[in-house]
Amino acid sequence: MIFRQFLHAEPVASSYLFGCGGHATCAVVDPLDDVEPYVRAASEAHMNIRYVIDTHVHADHVSGGRKLALAVGADYVRHSSAAGDQTIGVDEGHQLTMGNVIVDVLYTPGHTPEHICLLVSDRTRSAEPWMIFTGHTLMVGDMGRTELASEADEGARLLYESARRLSALPDHVEVWPGAYAGSVCGRALSGKPSSTIGFERRFNRTFRLDNRDEFVAAMLRDIPAPPPDAARIRAINLAA
């Protein structure tokens, strides 16, 4: 498997390029508006970008998803509820295949109603899942805020169900989130930009809550100020 993580500072966000080296095909997850780093990374790894995937409609930055897909001739992928013209809509259970790399789509609403996570296996290593791209659903140290695209309590109840699903994954599954400390989309986020399901299940104070009411109450405490122009940015991304 080929894997690259891109850590961005303005805004604070994480993007990814991953795929099958043997078949020279890859995907990019949650790209920012400047798409050149992803094009360059794919070229340096001798990979063709087949899919560009946004885990959700972002409210803190303008996505480069549509721009990148058009630039390289890839499929632009979002959840079906947020799919428009020239967008591939995916739902729970959908699989994306890149040679030996298999991506299972999980529908994980809460941070936003259309949020998906991407569970990745590499058949050259094992049939077991290896990693998951969690966007702003599960991050290192906390869960993503829930009021940017819905009522905060409604989003928190949905996020609880999504958290329980992710918590059922094996301990060894690596967690690669869409943000880290400094992001406006979380609260107690760690500066370490990756983790595992097992570690977060033990030490993530919100993720480990298995009582719905306690989880919702925790999500409604200390909600940070929203990102500047959040509604406008989300509308731009949704229109794309």
Backbone as CSV, one residue per row, in Angstrom:
resi,resn,N_x,N_y,N_z,CA_x,CA_y,CA_z,C_x,C_y,C_z
1,MET,0.836,-1.205,0.000,0.000,0.000,0.000,0.870,1.254,0.000
2,ILE,0.460,2.229,-0.771,1.068,3.554,-0.744,0.216,4.441,0.156
3,PHE,0.856,5.181,1.056,0.114,6.010,2.015,0.875,7.307,2.248
4,ARG,0.168,8.432,2.136,0.748,9.733,2.438,-0.256,10.543,3.258
5,GLN,0.215,11.176,4.304,-0.610,12.085,5.095,-0.128,13.510,4.860
6,PHE,-1.083,14.428,4.686,-0.782,15.846,4.504,-1.353,16.600,5.693
7,LEU,-0.482,17.233,6.470,-0.905,18.010,7.631,-0.890,19.483,7.259
8,HIS,-2.049,20.111,7.307,-2.199,21.512,6.924,-2.349,22.375,8.178
9,ALA,-1.812,23.581,8.118,-1.850,24.480,9.271,-2.920,25.552,9.150
10,GLU,-3.230,26.009,7.953,-4.230,27.069,7.757,-5.143,26.689,6.597
11,PRO,-6.289,26.072,6.887,-6.801,25.705,8.205,-6.115,24.434,8.728
12,VAL,-6.307,24.169,10.009,-5.776,22.932,10.584,-6.611,21.776,10.057
13,ALA,-5.998,20.910,9.280,-6.721,19.807,8.648,-5.726,18.754,8.182
14,SER,-6.241,17.557,7.984,-5.429,16.457,7.473,-6.069,15.907,6.206
15,SER,-5.245,15.684,5.191,-5.675,15.044,3.951,-4.811,13.807,3.735
16,TYR,-5.263,12.942,2.829,-4.562,11.674,2.635,-4.554,11.266,1.167
17,LEU,-3.483,10.576,0.800,-3.389,9.872,-0.462,-3.022,8.429,-0.126
18,PHE,-3.762,7.470,-0.660,-3.460,6.063,-0.388,-3.941,5.219,-1.560
19,GLY,-3.368,4.047,-1.692,-3.817,3.174,-2.756,-2.888,1.997,-2.956
20,CYS,-3.068,1.324,-4.067,-2.350,0.088,-4.381,-1.166,0.397,-5.288
21,GLY,0.033,0.200,-4.774,1.220,0.457,-5.563,1.352,-0.501,-6.735
22,GLY,0.963,-1.755,-6.526,1.080,-2.746,-7.582,0.217,-2.444,-8.786
23,HIS,-0.930,-1.804,-8.540,-1.828,-1.440,-9.631,-1.764,0.060,-9.955
24,ALA,-0.873,0.783,-9.272,-0.622,2.210,-9.551,-1.897,3.036,-9.532
25,THR,-2.780,2.736,-8.579,-4.043,3.479,-8.495,-4.298,3.880,-7.053
26,CYS,-4.835,5.102,-6.862,-4.957,5.618,-5.507,-6.177,6.516,-5.375
27,ALA,-6.423,6.930,-4.142,-7.493,7.868,-3.820,-6.918,8.983,-2.969
28,VAL,-7.574,10.136,-3.014,-7.241,11.266,-2.142,-8.466,11.561,-1.294
29,VAL,-8.244,11.746,0.007,-9.331,11.971,0.963,-9.234,13.380,1.533
30,ASP,-10.334,14.109,1.491,-10.482,15.434,2.101,-9.406,16.436,1.672
31,PRO,-9.227,16.632,0.366,-8.221,17.599,-0.095,-8.649,19.035,0.144
32,LEU,-7.669,19.897,0.394,-7.909,21.334,0.472,-7.922,21.938,-0.929
33,ASP,-8.196,23.237,-0.994,-8.405,23.909,-2.273,-7.150,23.943,-3.138
34,ASP,-5.968,24.004,-2.530,-4.719,23.943,-3.289,-4.428,22.481,-3.585
35,VAL,-4.690,22.044,-4.810,-4.619,20.618,-5.128,-3.242,20.178,-5.607
36,GLU,-2.341,21.103,-5.827,-1.035,20.755,-6.383,-0.263,19.739,-5.525
37,PRO,-0.275,19.842,-4.182,0.470,18.843,-3.395,0.020,17.410,-3.643
38,TYR,-1.261,17.201,-3.887,-1.768,15.845,-4.118,-1.383,15.355,-5.514
39,VAL,-1.464,16.240,-6.495,-1.054,15.882,-7.850,0.428,15.521,-7.861
40,ARG,1.227,16.327,-7.162,2.665,16.082,-7.128,2.987,14.776,-6.399
41,ALA,2.317,14.514,-5.270,2.579,13.289,-4.508,2.217,12.051,-5.318
42,ALA,1.094,12.110,-6.035,0.711,10.975,-6.865,1.732,10.739,-7.967
43,SER,2.204,11.812,-8.584,3.196,11.684,-9.652,4.495,11.092,-9.130
44,GLU,4.941,11.574,-7.972,6.198,11.077,-7.393,6.106,9.604,-7.021
45,ALA,4.902,9.151,-6.645,4.707,7.741,-6.289,4.310,6.898,-7.496
46,HIS,4.240,7.530,-8.683,3.863,6.843,-9.926,2.467,6.221,-9.798
47,MET,1.545,7.018,-9.245,0.172,6.567,-9.016,-0.792,7.412,-9.831
48,ASN,-1.880,6.782,-10.234,-2.984,7.486,-10.870,-4.114,7.658,-9.863
49,ILE,-4.613,8.885,-9.729,-5.701,9.153,-8.782,-7.018,8.736,-9.429
50,ARG,-7.653,7.724,-8.849,-8.915,7.210,-9.383,-10.123,7.817,-8.690
51,TYR,-9.991,8.043,-7.374,-11.092,8.591,-6.585,-10.610,9.798,-5.791
52,VAL,-11.457,10.803,-5.681,-11.274,11.911,-4.741,-12.499,11.897,-3.836
53,ILE,-12.278,11.747,-2.542,-13.375,11.499,-1.613,-13.417,12.575,-0.542
54,ASP,-14.563,13.195,-0.367,-14.800,14.057,0.794,-15.627,13.269,1.799
55,THR,-15.107,13.157,3.032,-15.853,12.431,4.055,-17.141,13.139,4.440
56,HIS,-17.185,14.461,4.208,-18.393,15.231,4.510,-18.276,16.590,3.830
57,VAL,-19.354,17.352,3.883,-19.355,18.715,3.352,-18.750,19.618,4.420
58,HIS,-17.561,20.108,4.164,-16.805,20.849,5.170,-17.383,22.242,5.403
59,ALA,-17.209,22.729,6.638,-17.664,24.069,6.988,-16.522,24.980,7.406
60,ASP,-15.297,24.428,7.509,-14.163,25.235,7.970,-13.198,25.601,6.857
61,HIS,-13.379,25.000,5.667,-12.509,25.344,4.539,-13.182,24.936,3.238
62,VAL,-12.779,25.577,2.169,-13.278,25.213,0.847,-12.563,23.946,0.396
63,SER,-13.334,22.958,0.028,-12.777,21.682,-0.419,-12.144,21.807,-1.795
64,GLY,-11.091,21.042,-2.004,-10.508,20.932,-3.329,-10.958,19.682,-4.066
65,GLY,-11.982,19.014,-3.522,-12.394,17.732,-4.079,-12.798,17.785,-5.532
66,ARG,-13.725,18.668,-5.854,-14.186,18.773,-7.239,-13.053,19.218,-8.150
67,LYS,-12.276,20.210,-7.723,-11.182,20.733,-8.545,-10.160,19.640,-8.849
68,LEU,-9.781,18.873,-7.828,-8.784,17.823,-8.020,-9.315,16.738,-8.951
69,ALA,-10.557,16.326,-8.746,-11.129,15.281,-9.596,-11.141,15.704,-11.057
70,LEU,-11.518,16.948,-11.315,-11.531,17.449,-12.684,-10.115,17.534,-13.262
71,ALA,-9.155,17.914,-12.426,-7.782,18.090,-12.909,-7.145,16.773,-13.335
72,VAL,-7.485,15.683,-12.654,-6.811,14.407,-12.929,-7.737,13.377,-13.571
73,GLY,-9.000,13.731,-13.819,-9.933,12.788,-14.429,-10.391,11.694,-13.502
74,ALA,-10.514,12.012,-12.202,-10.944,11.026,-11.205,-12.434,11.156,-10.921
75,ASP,-12.993,10.158,-10.240,-14.359,10.231,-9.742,-14.379,11.009,-8.433
76,TYR,-15.309,11.956,-8.321,-15.489,12.707,-7.084,-16.586,12.022,-6.281
77,VAL,-16.289,11.669,-5.024,-17.154,10.807,-4.222,-17.586,11.511,-2.941
78,ARG,-18.898,11.499,-2.672,-19.458,11.935,-1.385,-20.627,11.010,-1.060
79,HIS,-21.169,11.158,0.141,-22.364,10.395,0.487,-23.489,10.764,-0.471
80,SER,-24.362,9.816,-0.738,-25.418,10.018,-1.737,-26.318,11.193,-1.403
81,SER,-26.507,11.490,-0.117,-27.383,12.604,0.258,-26.779,13.951,-0.094
82,ALA,-25.469,13.989,-0.379,-24.797,15.241,-0.737,-24.220,15.177,-2.145
83,ALA,-24.638,14.183,-2.909,-24.120,14.032,-4.266,-24.924,14.895,-5.226
84,GLY,-24.229,15.534,-6.139,-24.884,16.332,-7.165,-24.434,15.896,-8.534
85,ASP,-24.509,16.791,-9.496,-24.053,16.481,-10.840,-22.561,16.145,-10.836
86,GLN,-22.188,15.136,-11.592,-20.793,14.717,-11.738,-20.170,14.313,-10.404
87,THR,-21.001,13.829,-9.497,-20.525,13.326,-8.207,-21.005,11.897,-8.039
88,ILE,-20.121,11.013,-7.602,-20.492,9.643,-7.305,-21.039,9.597,-5.880
89,GLY,-22.295,9.213,-5.733,-22.893,9.097,-4.407,-22.733,7.690,-3.865
90,VAL,-22.247,7.570,-2.638,-22.061,6.260,-2.014,-22.892,6.187,-0.740
91,ASP,-23.196,4.956,-0.346,-23.984,4.704,0.855,-23.314,3.626,1.684
92,GLU,-23.891,3.359,2.839,-23.430,2.281,3.708,-23.286,0.985,2.915
93,GLY,-22.127,0.335,3.064,-21.898,-0.940,2.405,-21.270,-0.846,1.033
94,HIS,-21.167,0.370,0.476,-20.542,0.540,-0.832,-19.049,0.239,-0.715
95,GLN,-18.499,-0.419,-1.727,-17.070,-0.711,-1.765,-16.411,0.000,-2.938
96,LEU,-15.240,0.567,-2.669,-14.384,1.119,-3.711,-13.136,0.249,-3.774
97,THR,-12.763,-0.181,-4.967,-11.639,-1.099,-5.132,-10.531,-0.426,-5.927
98,MET,-9.319,-0.543,-5.396,-8.121,-0.062,-6.084,-7.090,-1.177,-6.022
99,GLY,-7.121,-2.094,-6.988,-6.218,-3.225,-6.950,-6.441,-4.053,-5.706
100,ASN,-5.411,-4.175,-4.898,-5.495,-4.957,-3.669,-6.038,-4.181,-2.477
101,VAL,-6.305,-2.908,-2.673,-6.808,-2.065,-1.585,-8.328,-1.933,-1.718
102,ILE,-9.019,-2.285,-0.644,-10.479,-2.270,-0.623,-10.953,-1.233,0.389
103,VAL,-11.895,-0.382,-0.008,-12.455,0.644,0.865,-13.931,0.335,1.090
104,ASP,-14.294,0.088,2.341,-15.694,-0.104,2.716,-16.237,1.200,3.278
105,VAL,-17.324,1.673,2.715,-17.937,2.922,3.152,-18.844,2.658,4.352
106,LEU,-18.635,3.414,5.418,-19.499,3.383,6.597,-20.232,4.716,6.688
107,TYR,-21.528,4.665,6.853,-22.310,5.892,7.026,-22.287,6.258,8.501
108,THR,-21.696,7.431,8.815,-21.461,7.817,10.211,-21.918,9.251,10.463
109,PRO,-23.220,9.508,10.422,-23.707,10.878,10.635,-23.503,11.337,12.071
110,GLY,-23.546,12.646,12.238,-23.404,13.233,13.573,-22.696,14.563,13.502
111,HIS,-21.426,14.537,13.085,-20.741,15.816,12.854,-21.497,16.590,11.778
112,THR,-21.853,15.899,10.720,-22.778,16.401,9.705,-23.692,15.246,9.306
113,PRO,-24.852,15.549,8.714,-25.786,14.474,8.378,-25.277,13.526,7.297
114,GLU,-24.352,13.970,6.457,-23.908,13.164,5.319,-22.535,12.520,5.528
115,HIS,-22.052,12.494,6.740,-20.682,12.057,7.003,-20.492,10.561,6.724
116,ILE,-19.360,10.237,6.106,-18.964,8.844,5.926,-17.559,8.636,6.480
117,CYS,-17.261,7.397,6.857,-15.907,6.982,7.186,-15.491,5.912,6.185
118,LEU,-14.193,5.733,6.033,-13.642,4.844,5.005,-12.765,3.788,5.669
119,LEU,-13.268,2.556,5.707,-12.563,1.441,6.338,-11.736,0.728,5.271
120,VAL,-10.432,0.642,5.479,-9.512,0.226,4.423,-8.841,-1.095,4.770
121,SER,-8.839,-1.998,3.800,-8.111,-3.260,3.895,-7.120,-3.354,2.740
122,ASP,-6.025,-4.066,2.973,-5.033,-4.330,1.935,-4.896,-5.843,1.825
123,ARG,-5.397,-6.412,0.735,-5.448,-7.864,0.617,-4.073,-8.503,0.515
124,THR,-3.031,-7.714,0.225,-1.686,-8.279,0.235,-1.198,-8.519,1.659
125,ARG,-1.837,-7.881,2.631,-1.467,-8.053,4.040,-2.454,-8.952,4.773
126,SER,-3.754,-8.660,4.617,-4.768,-9.406,5.362,-6.145,-9.023,4.858
127,ALA,-7.111,-9.909,5.091,-8.507,-9.562,4.814,-9.074,-8.668,5.907
128,GLU,-8.397,-8.599,7.039,-8.832,-7.749,8.148,-8.626,-6.277,7.794
129,PRO,-9.485,-5.385,8.271,-9.263,-3.954,8.037,-7.991,-3.477,8.728
130,TRP,-7.301,-2.570,8.074,-6.023,-2.066,8.572,-6.180,-0.684,9.190
131,MET,-6.976,0.169,8.539,-7.081,1.552,8.985,-8.457,2.093,8.637
132,ILE,-8.792,3.233,9.231,-10.042,3.908,8.905,-9.801,5.409,8.850
133,PHE,-10.307,6.028,7.791,-10.303,7.483,7.684,-11.612,7.971,8.281
134,THR,-11.512,8.722,9.372,-12.692,9.057,10.168,-13.172,10.487,9.997
135,GLY,-12.534,11.277,9.138,-12.992,12.644,8.943,-13.082,13.386,10.255
136,HIS,-14.250,13.982,10.523,-14.467,14.697,11.779,-15.448,13.959,12.680
137,THR,-15.602,12.655,12.463,-16.435,11.853,13.364,-15.647,11.501,14.615
138,LEU,-14.607,10.714,14.467,-13.710,10.352,15.571,-12.360,10.967,15.291
139,MET,-11.898,11.787,16.238,-10.567,12.361,16.132,-9.760,11.947,17.353
140,VAL,-8.485,12.244,17.352,-7.626,11.804,18.442,-7.894,12.677,19.661
141,GLY,-8.546,12.105,20.658,-8.835,12.823,21.894,-10.270,13.264,22.065
142,ASP,-11.058,13.308,21.004,-12.432,13.793,21.126,-13.230,13.392,19.888
143,MET,-14.490,13.799,19.859,-15.371,13.605,18.714,-15.635,14.966,18.072
144,GLY,-16.053,14.960,16.809,-16.323,16.202,16.103,-17.592,16.884,16.585
145,ARG,-17.596,18.209,16.606,-18.750,19.003,17.028,-19.961,18.657,16.165
146,THR,-21.169,18.954,16.661,-22.369,18.422,16.001,-23.386,19.476,15.576
147,GLU,-23.067,20.774,15.660,-24.096,21.788,15.407,-23.871,22.589,14.137
148,LEU,-22.894,22.222,13.313,-22.597,23.024,12.129,-23.579,22.773,10.984
149,ALA,-24.255,21.637,11.002,-25.185,21.325,9.908,-26.511,20.772,10.415
150,SER,-26.724,20.799,11.729,-27.969,20.319,12.319,-28.082,20.922,13.709
151,GLU,-29.171,20.635,14.405,-29.256,21.016,15.811,-28.243,20.214,16.605
152,ALA,-27.601,20.853,17.578,-26.498,20.211,18.294,-26.924,18.914,18.961
153,ASP,-28.102,18.888,19.591,-28.521,17.678,20.288,-28.896,16.573,19.307
154,GLU,-29.513,16.946,18.199,-29.847,15.947,17.177,-28.574,15.325,16.609
155,GLY,-27.604,16.185,16.285,-26.339,15.681,15.780,-25.628,14.804,16.792
156,ALA,-25.700,15.170,18.075,-25.036,14.390,19.119,-25.648,12.999,19.246
157,ARG,-26.972,12.909,19.111,-27.608,11.592,19.185,-27.189,10.712,18.007
158,LEU,-27.107,11.307,16.828,-26.626,10.543,15.672,-25.164,10.143,15.846
159,LEU,-24.370,11.063,16.378,-22.949,10.786,16.569,-22.739,9.650,17.567
160,TYR,-23.592,9.564,18.566,-23.490,8.462,19.532,-23.598,7.121,18.815
161,GLU,-24.582,6.990,17.931,-24.744,5.726,17.206,-23.532,5.451,16.322
162,SER,-23.011,6.488,15.681,-21.818,6.316,14.851,-20.616,5.911,15.705
163,ALA,-20.492,6.518,16.876,-19.379,6.182,17.769,-19.440,4.728,18.210
164,ARG,-20.645,4.243,18.508,-20.778,2.847,18.935,-20.349,1.904,17.803
165,ARG,-20.678,2.248,16.575,-20.268,1.409,15.444,-18.747,1.380,15.320
166,LEU,-18.123,2.548,15.416,-16.670,2.591,15.297,-16.000,1.877,16.466
167,SER,-16.602,1.982,17.637,-16.032,1.342,18.817,-16.015,-0.177,18.704
168,ALA,-16.874,-0.728,17.855,-16.939,-2.185,17.685,-15.840,-2.716,16.760
169,LEU,-15.090,-1.826,16.132,-13.999,-2.266,15.266,-12.862,-2.844,16.104
170,PRO,-12.007,-3.683,15.515,-10.886,-4.259,16.271,-9.930,-3.192,16.802
171,ASP,-9.302,-3.503,17.933,-8.377,-2.574,18.575,-7.275,-2.087,17.633
172,HIS,-6.791,-2.979,16.766,-5.600,-2.655,15.976,-5.869,-1.676,14.847
173,VAL,-7.124,-1.418,14.513,-7.430,-0.564,13.362,-6.916,0.850,13.618
174,GLU,-6.101,1.345,12.699,-5.539,2.690,12.830,-6.598,3.746,12.519
175,VAL,-6.576,4.822,13.284,-7.506,5.943,13.095,-6.744,7.111,12.482
176,TRP,-7.205,7.525,11.297,-6.605,8.672,10.603,-7.704,9.711,10.413
177,PRO,-7.748,10.723,11.279,-8.841,11.706,11.257,-8.568,12.857,10.303
178,GLY,-9.579,13.698,10.137,-9.477,14.834,9.238,-8.955,16.100,9.879
179,ALA,-8.579,16.054,11.157,-8.068,17.243,11.844,-7.295,16.816,13.080
180,TYR,-6.595,17.773,13.662,-5.823,17.539,14.882,-5.872,18.813,15.705
181,ALA,-5.083,18.901,16.781,-5.157,20.029,17.709,-5.051,21.357,16.982
182,GLY,-5.942,22.275,17.343,-6.004,23.579,16.700,-7.166,23.721,15.751
183,SER,-7.789,22.605,15.379,-8.951,22.655,14.499,-10.156,23.207,15.252
184,VAL,-10.986,23.973,14.548,-12.209,24.509,15.143,-13.312,23.463,15.190
185,CYS,-13.082,22.285,14.629,-14.130,21.260,14.558,-14.091,20.279,15.710
186,GLY,-13.226,20.525,16.712,-13.166,19.678,17.887,-12.717,20.481,19.088
187,ARG,-12.686,19.837,20.246,-12.340,20.541,21.480,-11.010,20.053,22.042
188,ALA,-11.004,18.884,22.653,-9.800,18.380,23.320,-8.962,17.531,22.367
189,LEU,-8.668,18.063,21.197,-7.948,17.290,20.205,-6.461,17.215,20.529
190,SER,-5.884,16.070,20.225,-4.460,15.863,20.439,-3.671,16.431,19.281
191,GLY,-2.420,16.786,19.554,-1.515,17.197,18.494,-0.968,16.018,17.720
192,LYS,-1.182,14.807,18.221,-0.766,13.602,17.490,-1.840,13.292,16.454
193,PRO,-1.486,13.230,15.187,-2.513,13.181,14.143,-2.996,11.786,13.762
194,SER,-2.754,10.780,14.586,-3.290,9.454,14.326,-3.367,8.671,15.629
195,SER,-4.132,7.592,15.611,-4.291,6.776,16.810,-4.753,5.392,16.379
196,THR,-5.342,4.650,17.301,-5.971,3.368,16.997,-7.329,3.324,17.675
197,ILE,-8.192,2.458,17.192,-9.498,2.291,17.817,-9.337,1.877,19.275
198,GLY,-8.427,0.951,19.548,-8.242,0.476,20.916,-7.803,1.566,21.867
199,PHE,-6.864,2.408,21.426,-6.388,3.485,22.304,-7.479,4.509,22.543
200,GLU,-8.204,4.878,21.484,-9.268,5.862,21.672,-10.403,5.290,22.509
201,ARG,-10.696,4.026,22.383,-11.747,3.425,23.195,-11.400,3.502,24.688
202,ARG,-10.132,3.417,25.005,-9.710,3.467,26.412,-9.539,4.889,26.925
203,PHE,-9.027,5.803,26.096,-8.560,7.073,26.632,-9.241,8.315,26.050
204,ASN,-10.096,8.167,25.069,-10.858,9.289,24.538,-12.091,9.463,25.418
205,ARG,-12.144,10.564,26.165,-13.164,10.714,27.207,-14.590,10.688,26.668
206,THR,-14.804,11.159,25.458,-16.146,11.143,24.885,-16.429,9.841,24.164
207,PHE,-15.490,9.372,23.384,-15.672,8.148,22.604,-15.954,6.945,23.497
208,ARG,-15.374,6.926,24.693,-15.542,5.754,25.550,-16.878,5.729,26.291
209,LEU,-17.658,6.809,26.222,-18.946,6.832,26.908,-19.926,5.913,26.190
210,ASP,-20.485,4.949,26.927,-21.417,4.013,26.299,-22.857,4.242,26.743
211,ASN,-23.104,5.358,27.420,-24.461,5.759,27.786,-24.861,6.934,26.906
212,ARG,-25.992,6.798,26.204,-26.390,7.817,25.236,-26.547,9.194,25.872
213,ASP,-27.247,9.267,26.996,-27.502,10.562,27.628,-26.207,11.235,28.072
214,GLU,-25.293,10.449,28.629,-24.020,11.004,29.058,-23.211,11.490,27.859
215,PHE,-23.273,10.736,26.773,-22.559,11.123,25.565,-23.103,12.439,25.017
216,VAL,-24.423,12.526,24.901,-25.038,13.745,24.367,-24.707,14.937,25.249
217,ALA,-24.797,14.754,26.570,-24.479,15.846,27.489,-23.027,16.293,27.323
218,ALA,-22.130,15.338,27.138,-20.715,15.682,26.963,-20.498,16.472,25.672
219,MET,-21.228,16.095,24.619,-21.072,16.795,23.346,-21.638,18.209,23.385
220,LEU,-22.602,18.455,24.269,-23.227,19.777,24.332,-22.496,20.732,25.266
221,ARG,-21.479,20.239,25.980,-20.706,21.099,26.875,-19.554,21.762,26.114
222,ASP,-19.320,23.018,26.430,-18.127,23.729,25.954,-17.991,23.706,24.430
223,ILE,-19.111,23.924,23.752,-19.045,23.976,22.290,-18.265,25.230,21.885
224,PRO,-17.213,25.083,21.089,-16.420,26.270,20.720,-17.162,27.153,19.735
225,ALA,-16.643,28.351,19.542,-17.227,29.258,18.548,-17.156,28.615,17.179
226,PRO,-18.155,28.840,16.337,-18.147,28.218,15.014,-17.052,28.805,14.132
227,PRO,-16.643,28.061,13.112,-15.657,28.611,12.168,-16.209,29.868,11.500
228,PRO,-15.369,30.841,11.189,-15.843,32.022,10.468,-16.484,31.631,9.138
229,ASP,-17.641,32.231,8.854,-18.328,31.987,7.577,-18.672,30.522,7.355
230,ALA,-18.968,29.801,8.434,-19.203,28.361,8.320,-20.353,28.041,7.364
231,ALA,-21.467,28.746,7.496,-22.626,28.449,6.642,-22.300,28.722,5.183
232,ARG,-21.587,29.818,4.916,-21.250,30.168,3.531,-20.286,29.145,2.931
233,ILE,-19.291,28.737,3.706,-18.309,27.765,3.202,-18.978,26.421,2.941
234,ARG,-19.846,26.002,3.845,-20.552,24.743,3.627,-21.428,24.820,2.376
235,ALA,-22.065,25.966,2.170,-22.919,26.130,0.976,-22.071,26.059,-0.293
236,ILE,-20.888,26.662,-0.282,-19.983,26.580,-1.429,-19.602,25.131,-1.721
237,ASN,-19.231,24.409,-0.669,-18.827,23.028,-0.848,-19.984,22.143,-1.289
238,LEU,-21.154,22.392,-0.762,-22.323,21.607,-1.148,-22.665,21.843,-2.615
239,ALA,-22.552,23.078,-3.061,-22.842,23.408,-4.455,-21.848,22.764,-5.398
240,ALA,-20.633,22.530,-4.921,-19.601,21.911,-5.761,-19.865,20.452,-6.011
